[in-house]
């Protein structure tokens, strides 16, 4: 997810009292922090990356994983209750 979108969704209540200009600046600041925290280099450095695959293999890898998950029972998702606008 784009870091700015994530901030607007996850931290909406914390930011809604700010003026539009203050909100824009705060979203940019928080989004930059999220982007830095979610860097692939940081994840790799913390050994959270299991493997690097050739981009040409992406479709096959996704198909295999989706096939593995296709028999799982669906559960309620907390994402369904997320607000999508201010």
C-alpha positions, 0 to 999 in steps of 0.5 A: 500500500502506498504510505500516504494512503496508509497514513490517511486510512490508519491514522485518520482519527489522529489527523482529522482535527488538523487544518487541511494544510497541517494535515497534508504536512503531517501525512507527508511526514508520517508517510516518509517514516513508513516508507523508510520503515518498509524499505526492502533493504531494511527488511533484507537487513533484518532477515525478513526477506526469505528469497529474491525471485526473478520477476519473470517467475512472479506469476507462477509463484503467485499462482502456486501460492494462491492454489495452496490457499484456495481450500482455506476457509474464509474469515472475517477481515478487519480490513472490511471496517477500514474507512476509505475517506476523510 
